[in-house]
Structure formats: structure tokens, C-alpha cells
């Protein structure tokens, strides 16, 4: 099938490359000529495992092409809209999204199926359907709409695409549903993963899923604080909770909170929608505030337990991205922690295996005595203590001989405290 993707950000490029791998002819469109040129040359603007190989494989085969022209992209019958909808004080900014819809109507074929994959505010698909209905009546066209929210996790997005838990198709049109079911049929051969619903339900499903997962994280983090005060062990509690099939073991690992492009933005959008609907504050608002509380709780733990002379104290920060296996810094709790610590200690020594240090520097408010390293041990060498903020694989097993007499503040609870204690390394975790 001939498919177009508008927007070559994280969602758009992953979706386009994966659809091309399934044998479709995919055109990815982006307004940036430089970005299109780089993609043509196999240069990916962000880090995502397996993605580069997919792009380099399918580009020479012409299964995957790139353009900066709406006219070229709109030649295909199915167009996925994957443009960014950045957060604007809780309300998603739809400037690029609305411009995209207008351009598709201008350049697209009369029977084009527009598929919204961008995360958009509740009620947006209803507004677009109304717009299309009026446009079709006036211009004797047959533009259709479907909602197809993404559930890709950064760091495992390619595998998430090919092995989805569910595929949500939101449309009121039978033909549109059949087209999307045909596109996704290769992913549902062993078990039907497709769930059909209305566009409005699809919108809310995406927000509800992310809000629920974020709530699980905030909940276990709150329990971790109680655990510390009662001499309990959060690892044992997690196992006890996770063994209950009604709860499940995912997203109940205590830590310093969640970040990234999805959870904070989607929670803010839901909060905004609730205000517009005159609904009382509840779990969603509490999840947001608890995430901030947990970061401050960990920060105070560092200040109280690890620093005797703040003016001389040097801290190494291991991990800067919001999660492992990505170079994404958006809403990173590590960066937020750095901005808290930078005014309190002598210096900060930063290391991350994939983060772009220029982007990190741009987000740090206090520039004085901030140092970047290409090796975790070099960052730690002259530091009094270490903060493990992002649990990259290379941080799991450490050379204890290079860390003697140091304190590790384990923000992700990955270290065996007793083992490191035997080797003169003090580990302070969360909820332990």
C-alpha cells in the first residue's frame, strides 16, 4: 500500500520505517530540507535502537522515501499525521497540526484517509470530522478521518511496533476501518490485536493509558517513602504487589520519578481538559504533584545524608536522559535534579552514554562548575558521591575498586547494598 507520514519526529519516523519494512511504499514528509537531506543519507536525528538499520535498508529499496513537499506526500491515499503537539501550559499547541490538516486538504486526493497519530486534545477528532464534512460538501470530495494513537516506548519503539499489545483504530467509517485493518494485518496474524472504537474513545484511551501508568509510578514512589520510615523494604513490597495479577509487575519500581515527552505532557493535557469540563481535582492532579514531591524527597536525601561541606562537595551524575536507550532529554528528572544541586555543591560531573551535551548544557540554569565526561569512572574519579539518575545497562555492574569510600545515591534502586558495603562503597537507595 502507498502511505504517507507527515512529520519525521520520533513517532513519524519509527512508524514510517516500520511500515516500509512490512512492504508498503512509504513517503515521509518533513518541512525541513536539511532534515530530509540527512534522512536520505541515512542520518537519523535521534537515537532509537534498530531504527537506523531499518531506514538504511528500506531507503535504497525505495520502500521508504523522504520529501519536504506536501504536494508529493499527498499523492497517496492514506496519510498519517505525526506532527508534534508541544505542551503549552497544559494545553497542547495545535498550530503545526492544524496547518498539516489544511495542507492535506489543499494537496490531497479527494478520497484521502487522514489518520491522526499525534496525541491531540480531547474533542479534536470531532472538530476535524466536522471540518471534513463541510469541506466535502462544498468541494464534492470524500476525505475521511481515523484516529490511530501510538503506544511506542522510547528505547524499544521498533519492537513495540512489530509486537504491539493492541492496535487502536478509531473511526466511524467502515471503509476507513477496513483500510487500517489491512495495513496492520501482518501484526495481528497470530492474535487479533486490533480494537475498533470511535475517534473520541481512541483519543481518551491514549491519555488514559499514560495517566494510569504514571499513576502506578507515583503510587509506588509514595509507598517507598512510607517504607523508609517503617524499616520496610520496597523491593519486597514491589514483589508482593506485582504478584497480584490485578496489579501486575510493570511500572511499580520505586525511583526519583518519571519524565519524558509523554507522561508529563499527557497528564497536563488531561488536567487542562478536566478544568474545561468543570471536573473536580483527583488522581490525575495528585499524580503530577507526587512526581514533583518524589524528586524533592530524593534531593533532600542527598543533601542531608551525603554532604558535610557543600562548598567543597563534588557530585558525579550518571545518566542524563529521561530513561535508558534514548537520547531524549525532555522533562528529564536528572536535569531537574542537576538544577537543584548546582546551587548547593561545589561542582557537578556529568556522564551519559547517548545524551547530546550541548542540549544538556542548554537546559542547565547554573553553568558554573558543570563538567562533562566521556566515561563514568572519570566523572566519578574526583567526586565525593555519585547519583545514579538513569539506569543505563553500563551502570548495572561496576568496578568497586574504582569507587572505594564513595557514596552512591541509587535513584533507580539497582544496586545490592550489602555487596557494595563489603567493598567500602556506601549505597543509599529509595524505600530501603
DOMARFI-589468 format. One record per residue (C-alpha): residue in one letter; x, z, y. Coordinates in steps of 0.1 Angstrom, whole numbers, padded with zeros to 4 digits, always signed. Layout:
% DOMARFI-589468
AXZY ...
END
This chain:
% DOMARFI-589468
X+0000+0000+0000 X+0011-0007+0036 X+0013+0026+0055 X+0025+0036+0090 X+0037+0070+0101 X+0036+0078+0138 X+0063+0104+0146 X+0096+0109+0127 X+0100+0146+0131 X+0101+0169+0101 X+0066+0162+0087 X+0066+0125+0096 X+0100+0116+0082 X+0095+0135+0050 X+0061+0121+0044 X+0073+0085+0051 X+0103+0087+0029 X+0084+0102+0000 X+0055+0077+0003 X+0081+0049+0002 X+0097+0065-0029 X+0063+0061-0045 X+0064+0023-0040 X+0045+0020-0008 X+0057-0001+0022 X+0061+0024+0049 X+0067+0018+0086 X+0079+0049+0106 X+0074+0047+0143 X+0091+0068+0170 X+0092+0063+0208 X+0130+0070+0209 X+0150+0038+0204 X+0181+0059+0198 X+0164+0078+0170 X+0152+0046+0154 X+0187+0031+0155 X+0201+0062+0139 X+0175+0062+0112 X+0182+0026+0105 X+0218+0036+0099 X+0208+0064+0075 X+0214+0092+0100 X+0188+0120+0097 X+0182+0141+0129 X+0177+0174+0109 X+0188+0189+0076 X+0165+0188+0047 X+0178+0187+0011 X+0172+0154-0007 X+0158+0136+0023 X+0189+0117+0033 X+0192+0102-0002 X+0155+0091-0001 X+0160+0074+0033 X+0192+0056+0023 X+0177+0045-0010 X+0145+0030+0004 X+0157+0015+0037 X+0177-0013+0020 X+0148-0020-0003 X+0125-0025+0027 X+0101+0001+0014 X+0110+0022+0045 X+0114+0006+0079 X+0117+0021+0114 X+0104+0009+0147 X+0098+0021+0183 X+0068-0003+0188 X+0032+0008+0184 X+0023-0029+0180 X+0045-0031+0149 X+0033+0002+0135 X-0004-0005+0140 X-0003-0037+0118 X-0010-0015+0087 X-0044-0003+0076 X-0035+0033+0071 X-0018+0053+0099 X-0007+0089+0095 X-0004+0107+0128 X+0025+0132+0126 X+0034+0138+0162 X+0044+0172+0175 X+0018+0196+0190 X+0041+0222+0205 X+0028+0257+0214 X+0018+0263+0250 X+0010+0300+0253 X-0011+0299+0222 X-0028+0266+0229 X-0012+0236+0212 X-0001+0208+0236 X-0020+0177+0226 X-0005+0153+0251 X+0015+0133+0226 X-0012+0135+0200 X-0039+0121+0223 X-0016+0094+0236 X-0010+0084+0200 X-0047+0081+0192 X-0052+0060+0223 X-0023+0037+0214 X-0036+0032+0179 X-0070+0021+0193 X-0052-0003+0216 X-0030-0019+0190 X-0046-0012+0156 X-0067-0034+0134 X-0105-0029+0136 X-0107-0013+0101 X-0078+0011+0105 X-0079+0045+0088 X-0064+0071+0111 X-0051+0102+0092 X-0043+0133+0112 X-0014+0152+0096 X-0003+0170+0127 X-0015+0206+0130 X-0042+0204+0156 X-0066+0229+0172 X-0099+0237+0155 X-0125+0211+0165 X-0101+0184+0174 X-0111+0161+0145 X-0147+0164+0155 X-0138+0153+0190 X-0118+0123+0177 X-0147+0113+0154 X-0170+0112+0184 X-0145+0092+0203 X-0141+0067+0175 X-0178+0064+0171 X-0183+0055+0208 X-0152+0031+0206 X-0165+0014+0175 X-0200+0008+0190 X-0186-0005+0223 X-0159-0028+0207 X-0176-0038+0174 X-0147-0021+0154 X-0146+0002+0124 X-0119+0028+0130 X-0122+0057+0106 X-0107+0092+0105 X-0095+0116+0079 X-0076+0149+0080 X-0048+0155+0056 X-0029+0187+0066 X+0006+0192+0053 X+0019+0222+0033 X+0056+0214+0033 X+0081+0242+0033 X+0114+0235+0051 X+0142+0236+0027 X+0121+0223-0002 X+0099+0198+0015 X+0107+0168-0007 X+0099+0188-0039 X+0068+0202-0022 X+0056+0167-0015 X+0061+0154-0051 X+0049+0186-0068 X+0021+0198-0045 X-0001+0228-0052 X-0030+0210-0036 X-0037+0179-0015 X-0064+0184+0011 X-0084+0153+0021 X-0109+0160+0049 X-0132+0131+0057 X-0169+0123+0059 X-0164+0087+0049 X-0164+0077+0012 X-0141+0047+0017 X-0115+0067+0036 X-0116+0093+0008 X-0110+0066-0018 X-0081+0052+0001 X-0063+0085+0004 X-0071+0094-0033 X-0054+0061-0043 X-0023+0069-0021 X-0019+0103-0037 X-0030+0094-0072 X+0007+0094-0085 X+0009+0131-0076 X-0023+0140-0095 X-0017+0123-0129 X-0013+0155-0150 X-0037+0177-0130 X-0060+0167-0102 X-0045+0183-0071 X-0069+0167-0046 X-0096+0188-0029 X-0121+0170-0008 X-0138+0186+0022 X-0149+0179+0058 X-0123+0173+0086 X-0133+0207+0102 X-0127+0225+0069 X-0094+0208+0064 X-0082+0219+0099 X-0091+0255+0093 X-0077+0255+0058 X-0042+0247+0072 X-0044+0275+0097 X-0059+0300+0073 X-0032+0294+0047 X-0003+0300+0071 X-0021+0330+0086 X-0027+0346+0052 X+0010+0341+0041 X+0022+0355+0074 X-0001+0385+0069 X+0014+0392+0035 X+0049+0393+0051 X+0037+0416+0079 X+0019+0439+0054 X+0050+0444+0031 X+0071+0450+0062 X+0048+0477+0073 X+0049+0492+0038 X+0087+0491+0039 X+0087+0514+0070 X+0065+0539+0051 X+0087+0535+0021 X+0118+0547+0040 X+0100+0577+0054 X+0089+0588+0019 X+0121+0581+0000 X+0104+0554-0020 X+0119+0520-0030 X+0104+0489-0016 X+0118+0468-0045 X+0098+0489-0070 X+0068+0487-0048 X+0071+0449-0045 X+0073+0446-0083 X+0042+0468-0087 X+0022+0448-0062 X+0034+0414-0073 X+0024+0421-0109 X-0012+0422-0099 X-0025+0385-0102 X-0049+0391-0074 X-0020+0397-0051 X+0009+0376-0065 X+0046+0380-0061 X+0052+0354-0033 X+0057+0364+0003 X+0060+0402-0004 X+0097+0406+0002 X+0104+0431+0030 X+0127+0418+0058 X+0131+0415+0095 X+0101+0393+0100 X+0090+0357+0099 X+0099+0328+0123 X+0099+0290+0122 X+0077+0263+0136 X+0046+0271+0116 X+0036+0307+0112 X+0041+0319+0148 X+0026+0287+0163 X-0004+0286+0139 X-0011+0323+0144 X-0011+0319+0182 X-0034+0289+0179 X-0059+0309+0158 X-0057+0338+0182 X-0065+0313+0210 X-0094+0298+0191 X-0108+0333+0184 X-0107+0341+0221 X-0126+0309+0229 X-0152+0318+0203 X-0155+0353+0217 X-0145+0369+0185 X-0130+0404+0183 X-0094+0410+0176 X-0085+0417+0140 X-0060+0410+0113 X-0045+0379+0129 X-0036+0397+0161 X-0022+0426+0141 X-0001+0403+0120 X+0015+0389+0152 X+0022+0423+0167 X+0035+0437+0134 X+0061+0410+0132 X+0075+0420+0165 X+0074+0456+0155 X+0094+0449+0124 X+0122+0432+0143 X+0124+0461+0168 X+0124+0485+0139 X+0155+0468+0123 X+0172+0465+0157 X+0168+0503+0163 X+0181+0509+0128 X+0213+0490+0137 X+0217+0509+0170 X+0211+0544+0155 X+0229+0540+0122 X+0257+0516+0128 X+0271+0521+0163 X+0291+0551+0176 X+0307+0534+0206 X+0285+0505+0217 X+0310+0493+0244 X+0337+0487+0217 X+0314+0477+0187 X+0317+0442+0173 X+0290+0428+0151 X+0290+0397+0128 X+0257+0379+0124 X+0253+0360+0091 X+0226+0334+0093 X+0210+0319+0124 X+0183+0296+0112 X+0148+0309+0107 X+0152+0305+0069 X+0178+0291+0044 X+0181+0254+0036 X+0173+0242+0070 X+0189+0238+0104 X+0157+0248+0122 X+0162+0275+0149 X+0126+0276+0161 X+0113+0311+0165 X+0143+0324+0145 X+0143+0362+0143 X+0181+0360+0141 X+0182+0345+0176 X+0158+0372+0188 X+0179+0399+0173 X+0211+0384+0189 X+0194+0385+0223 X+0185+0422+0218 X+0220+0432+0206 X+0240+0411+0231 X+0234+0436+0259 X+0242+0466+0238 X+0275+0459+0220 X+0310+0446+0229 X+0307+0412+0211 X+0288+0392+0185 X+0305+0370+0160 X+0281+0343+0146 X+0281+0322+0115 X+0256+0299+0098 X+0264+0270+0074 X+0240+0245+0090 X+0229+0256+0124 X+0240+0235+0154 X+0259+0259+0175 X+0251+0241+0208 X+0214+0246+0201 X+0221+0283+0192 X+0240+0288+0225 X+0212+0273+0245 X+0188+0300+0231 X+0211+0329+0237 X+0203+0346+0270 X+0236+0365+0274 X+0266+0342+0270 X+0294+0367+0274 X+0314+0377+0243 X+0295+0354+0219 X+0318+0337+0194 X+0310+0311+0167 X+0328+0307+0134 X+0330+0281+0105 X+0335+0308+0079 X+0315+0340+0072 X+0346+0361+0065 X+0363+0350+0097 X+0332+0361+0116 X+0333+0395+0098 X+0371+0400+0099 X+0373+0418+0133 X+0338+0431+0132 X+0328+0467+0126 X+0295+0458+0110 X+0276+0428+0096 X+0240+0418+0100 X+0226+0396+0072 X+0198+0378+0090 X+0192+0347+0069 X+0197+0347+0032 X+0217+0315+0026 X+0229+0312-0010 X+0265+0317+0000 X+0257+0352+0013 X+0244+0365-0021 X+0278+0370-0038 X+0306+0385-0016 X+0343+0393-0020 X+0341+0430-0015 X+0379+0432-0009 X+0374+0414+0024 X+0347+0437+0035 X+0360+0472+0028 X+0350+0500+0052 X+0324+0478+0069 X+0286+0483+0071 X+0262+0455+0062 X+0228+0457+0076 X+0208+0438+0050 X+0179+0422+0068 X+0167+0405+0037 X+0173+0431+0010 X+0195+0410-0012 X+0224+0434-0019 X+0229+0460-0046 X+0237+0491-0026 X+0253+0511-0054 X+0276+0483-0063 X+0289+0479-0028 X+0292+0516-0023 X+0316+0518-0052 X+0338+0493-0033 X+0337+0511+0001 X+0311+0488+0016 X+0281+0506+0031 X+0248+0486+0029 X+0217+0496+0048 X+0185+0477+0039 X+0148+0479+0046 X+0124+0502+0029 X+0151+0517+0007 
END
